[in-house]
Amino acid sequence: MYLLRSAVLAEMLKMRHLSIIAITFLAFALGPVIGILFMFLLQNPEFIPSSGIFSTKISVFALDISWQEYVSLLSQVMASEALSFSDLQQAIFWQKIY
């Protein structure tokens, strides 16, 4: 048990110096916020700017404004963030620091 505890402690000390951890946590936090913003702008199209990439992105979304669509959007965001988490796991456990 002592060896396991020391191994976990050593891995946690290594994780303190990785910047990819902060990037991953930020991505997981921003996903739902961007989803809420998209849903709000779909519900209130008068707030959408007339030109720009943001209006193009909003027009691509053909979503209803409902909890079911929001949860569906969140599941897609979490799936894409899980792919970036696999890079984090590889960086931590295989020590491939970019």
C-alpha positions as CSV (number, residue, x, y, z in Angstrom):
1,M,0.0,0.0,0.0
2,Y,2.9,2.3,0.8
3,L,4.4,1.8,-2.7
4,L,1.1,2.6,-4.3
5,R,0.7,5.8,-2.3
6,S,4.2,6.9,-3.2
7,A,3.7,6.1,-6.9
8,V,0.4,8.2,-6.9
9,L,2.2,11.0,-5.1
10,A,5.0,11.0,-7.7
11,E,2.5,11.1,-10.5
12,M,0.7,14.0,-8.9
13,L,4.0,15.9,-8.5
14,K,4.7,15.4,-12.2
15,M,1.2,16.7,-13.1
16,R,1.7,20.0,-11.3
17,H,4.2,21.2,-14.0
18,L,2.1,20.2,-17.0
19,S,0.3,23.1,-18.7
20,I,-2.0,20.7,-20.7
21,I,-3.9,19.9,-17.5
22,A,-5.0,23.5,-17.2
23,I,-5.9,23.6,-20.9
24,T,-8.0,20.5,-20.6
25,F,-9.9,21.7,-17.5
26,L,-10.5,25.0,-19.3
27,A,-11.9,23.2,-22.4
28,F,-14.2,21.1,-20.2
29,A,-15.4,24.3,-18.5
30,L,-15.9,26.3,-21.7
31,G,-17.9,23.6,-23.6
32,P,-21.2,24.0,-21.6
33,V,-20.8,27.8,-21.6
34,I,-20.5,28.0,-25.3
35,G,-23.5,25.7,-25.7
36,I,-25.5,28.0,-23.5
37,L,-24.5,31.0,-25.5
38,F,-25.4,29.2,-28.8
39,M,-28.8,28.2,-27.4
40,F,-29.4,31.8,-26.1
41,L,-28.5,33.3,-29.5
42,L,-30.7,30.8,-31.3
43,Q,-33.6,31.7,-29.0
44,N,-32.9,35.5,-29.5
45,P,-31.7,36.0,-33.1
46,E,-31.8,39.8,-32.8
47,F,-28.6,39.6,-30.7
48,I,-26.6,37.9,-33.4
49,P,-24.2,40.2,-35.3
50,S,-25.1,40.6,-38.9
51,S,-21.7,39.6,-40.2
52,G,-18.8,37.5,-39.0
53,I,-17.9,34.0,-38.3
54,F,-20.1,33.8,-35.2
55,S,-23.3,34.4,-37.3
56,T,-22.1,31.8,-39.7
57,K,-21.7,29.2,-36.9
58,I,-25.1,30.0,-35.5
59,S,-26.7,29.6,-38.8
60,V,-25.2,26.2,-39.3
61,F,-26.8,25.0,-36.1
62,A,-30.3,23.7,-36.9
63,L,-31.4,23.0,-33.3
64,D,-34.6,23.4,-31.4
65,I,-34.3,25.3,-28.2
66,S,-35.0,22.5,-25.7
67,W,-33.3,20.6,-22.9
68,Q,-33.0,17.6,-25.1
69,E,-31.1,19.5,-27.8
70,Y,-28.9,21.1,-25.1
71,V,-28.0,17.7,-23.6
72,S,-27.3,16.4,-27.1
73,L,-25.0,19.3,-27.8
74,L,-23.2,18.7,-24.5
75,S,-22.7,15.1,-25.2
76,Q,-21.1,16.0,-28.5
77,V,-18.8,18.5,-26.8
78,M,-17.8,16.1,-24.1
79,A,-17.1,13.4,-26.7
80,S,-14.7,15.8,-28.6
81,E,-13.1,16.8,-25.3
82,A,-12.6,13.2,-24.3
83,L,-10.4,12.8,-27.4
84,S,-8.2,15.6,-26.0
85,F,-8.2,13.9,-22.6
86,S,-6.6,10.9,-24.2
87,D,-3.7,13.2,-25.2
88,L,-3.5,14.3,-21.6
89,Q,-3.4,10.7,-20.4
90,Q,-0.7,9.9,-22.8
91,A,1.4,12.9,-21.7
92,I,1.1,12.0,-18.0
93,F,1.6,8.3,-18.0
94,W,4.0,8.0,-20.9
95,Q,5.8,11.2,-20.1
96,K,5.5,12.6,-23.6
97,I,5.5,16.3,-22.7
98,Y,4.9,18.5,-25.7
